[in-house]
Amino acid sequence: MRVDAAVAWGASRLTEAGVEAPRRTALWLLEHAADITPTAAVAYPERLLDEGERAAFEAAVERRASGVPLQHIVGEQEFHGLAFEVTPAVLIPRAETEILVESAIARWRERAGNGKWIVDVGTGSGCIPVVLARECAGARVAAVDVSAPALEVARRNAIRHSADVHFVTGDLLSAVSGPFAVVTANLPYIPDGDIPELQREVRDHDPRLALAGGPDGLDLYRRMLADVSRVLTPDGALFCEIGAGQAEAYSRIAAEHGLRLVESLDDHAGIPRVMVVERR
Ligand SMILES: C[S@@+](CC[C@H](N)C(=O)[O-])C[C@H]1O[C@@H](n2cnc3c(N)ncnc32)[C@H](O)[C@@H]1O
């Protein structure tokens, strides 16, 4: 089969399955399956796929058509300019989480805390601590997750990007004592009742442990906010990513635990997405 015919078939199969950006996806899958870049596919449309390449490409297209996320097929997702390994054990890093990472880096640089500790809670693929370890000069970085399989992926990502991160298995902050100058967390925050309505790629392929946050989505943040003062330095700050419509409840819970909101950052859709709190 010629490359142009393969791409046309792939794009049409993906269109039929309701997949976004079908032609671009077909080109990415061809690169993954047959090592033919999108540029080469366009430049040499007459190139013939051998039997193995054709079978691998068709299998990849069928997986994507059945709802498997592209990132699980190619095995990685870019975050903050770095490629992170992803498997079904971890959440695929999202663009909005870059807002959290950038604000934590800015804070670190303003207050230059040489030798102080940062901890990321609910680390998943490790995208947050890996970027912080690379960008926050002088920081010592820890990362916690309750999922041992997620931490295996995070460890590989830290090695891949030469990031010195100390990984801990545990429930929220229970296994660490600090003191931490910066605590970051993108914990599960989807209300349980909203899970059936999520896109199939998220609902069926991101781990439920990475999504479900109890009846109003704030169960994990409730527990985290109740405990965080124990591990924060006196001038430390907690950076959390939250879901749409949760900002008010989050600030109220923080205030109940002696924390004050110092910053709220919107995502590109104007939704308050990152809350920064400090001890009062
Ligand atoms: C929404 S994902 C975020 C992953 C990663 N931080 C990111 O931004 O891509 C939430 C993560 O929290 C972890 N998690 C869930 N409950 C936890 C708990 N009680 N203690 C620690 N981690 C938890 C999940 O295993 C998952 O990796």
The ligand as an SDF file (V2000), in Angstrom:
LIG
                    3D

 27 29  0  0  0  0  0  0  0  0999 V2000
   -5.4580   14.3090   38.4490 C   0  0  0  0  0  0  0  0  0  0  0  0
   -4.1050   13.1570   38.6090 S   0  0  0  0  0  0  0  0  0  0  0  0
   -2.7640   14.2990   38.4010 C   0  0  0  0  0  0  0  0  0  0  0  0
   -1.4750   13.6930   37.9710 C   0  0  0  0  0  0  0  0  0  0  0  0
   -0.3510   14.7260   37.7440 C   0  0  0  0  0  0  0  0  0  0  0  0
   -0.0910   15.4860   38.9420 N   0  0  0  0  0  0  0  0  0  0  0  0
   -0.6950   15.6590   36.6190 C   0  0  0  0  0  0  0  0  0  0  0  0
   -0.9390   16.8470   36.8820 O   0  0  0  0  0  0  0  0  0  0  0  0
   -0.7440   15.2210   35.4420 O   0  0  0  0  0  0  0  0  0  0  0  0
   -4.1980   12.8420   40.3410 C   0  0  0  0  0  0  0  0  0  0  0  0
   -3.1610   11.8880   40.9240 C   0  0  0  0  0  0  0  0  0  0  0  0
   -3.4280   11.8060   42.3430 O   0  0  0  0  0  0  0  0  0  0  0  0
   -3.2050   10.4820   42.7690 C   0  0  0  0  0  0  0  0  0  0  0  0
   -3.9810   10.2750   44.0000 N   0  0  0  0  0  0  0  0  0  0  0  0
   -5.2870    9.9780   44.1370 C   0  0  0  0  0  0  0  0  0  0  0  0
   -5.6200    9.8640   45.4400 N   0  0  0  0  0  0  0  0  0  0  0  0
   -4.4840   10.1010   46.1390 C   0  0  0  0  0  0  0  0  0  0  0  0
   -4.1810   10.1260   47.5280 C   0  0  0  0  0  0  0  0  0  0  0  0
   -5.1110    9.8920   48.4290 N   0  0  0  0  0  0  0  0  0  0  0  0
   -2.9110   10.3880   47.8980 N   0  0  0  0  0  0  0  0  0  0  0  0
   -1.9350   10.6140   46.9630 C   0  0  0  0  0  0  0  0  0  0  0  0
   -2.1700   10.6000   45.6330 N   0  0  0  0  0  0  0  0  0  0  0  0
   -3.4250   10.3600   45.2250 C   0  0  0  0  0  0  0  0  0  0  0  0
   -3.6450    9.6160   41.6010 C   0  0  0  0  0  0  0  0  0  0  0  0
   -3.0450    8.3520   41.6690 O   0  0  0  0  0  0  0  0  0  0  0  0
   -3.1850   10.4620   40.4120 C   0  0  0  0  0  0  0  0  0  0  0  0
   -1.8960   10.0890   40.0190 O   0  0  0  0  0  0  0  0  0  0  0  0
  1  2  1  0
  2  3  1  0
  2 10  1  0
  3  4  1  0
  4  5  1  0
  5  6  1  0
  5  7  1  0
  7  8  2  0
  7  9  1  0
 10 11  1  0
 11 12  1  0
 11 26  1  0
 12 13  1  0
 13 14  1  0
 13 24  1  0
 14 15  1  0
 14 23  1  0
 15 16  2  0
 16 17  1  0
 17 18  1  0
 17 23  2  0
 18 19  1  0
 18 20  2  0
 20 21  1  0
 21 22  2  0
 22 23  1  0
 24 25  1  0
 24 26  1  0
 26 27  1  0
M  CHG  2   2   1   9  -1
M  END
$$$$
